């Protein structure tokens, strides 16, 4: 009897433990899994600072050929793009303006730049322009580092650190100028260029070190890119994936992505949000982000097809105009040939008339002489 009672108590205890454990497990599973069954990440931190660093002339290939631990380390702490397509023309002002407006140089007058949106929303912004080509943007900014930078990456980094230590602005655009000149003078494979890449990386490292000392590195959204050729794109931030390599992107995709992560939206540009670089969470799952990216790419593909058809129509029109011009050219050439023949005939006629006139004059002169001699002999007898 005692054994039977003990057995019943044992069964009852196990049953009660299951009643308590199952709901707890279900709740924990519900917290850790998304609707698609994937584990959700931890709650993301707030972005305290945005830093867009543009090293004018930086090439992705150079990062693997020389010491650049800061930029590569930033990519390891965040993500980088497999490849980046720049815009044409690739001069400093055109490329950086396209980054800010998310559009190609030919179209960007119709696009709203990220700096305009920041000003409209009263979000503080700073510019540290080592190229000294963007003074016209000062009305859109809270602070402009005046320099003079003298084309020095170090002086730009000094200005960034000094300003952030005094009055930290939310969005910061930093333009390092030294690499482009070295690239244009010596080429991307030269020792001079690779040495300058390391020097520029050191200045990036100084800024990152400052963020670490202020304990805001983890909460900072940081982007490093270049301007021409095949620039890199390295990104790190609380809302971005870690250790990811995203497929090829366009350099005009940077601003739409930054705007999205800041809760803003750019209008009018061709650039797209890099949803596949963004960390999923409960209100934006991986499936949602991928569907948004696919949707944007589908629209971009459709627009590209429309543009292709438009270009083909323009090409057909140009070919038609060329045929018309060719026909008109043949007609004009024929008329020119006829006119040349008429001119040649008139020239021959004039030449013959001149020759005939000369012959007549000679005959008249000879006749005059003969007549003179005859008359003189007849009347003067000598």
Protein Blocks (a to p, Z undefined) as FASTA:
>chain_A
ZZmmmmmmmmmmmmmmmmmmmmmmmmmmmmmpcfkopacdddddddfbdcddddehiafk
lmmmpccfklmmmmmmmccdfbdcddddfbfklmmmmmmnopafklmmmpccfklmmmmn
opacddddfkopammmmmmpmbdcebjnklpaklmmmmmmmmmmmmccfbdcdddfklmm
mmmmnopkbmklmmmmmmmmmmmmmmmmmmmmnopmmmpccddddfehjaddddddfkbc
ehiacddddfklmmmmmmmmnopacehiabdcdfklpccdfklcfklmmmmmmmmmmmmm
mmmmmmmmmmmmmmmmmmmmmmmmmmmmmmmmmmmmmmmmmmmmmmmmmmmmmmmmmmmm
mmmmmmmmmmmmmmmmmmnoZZ
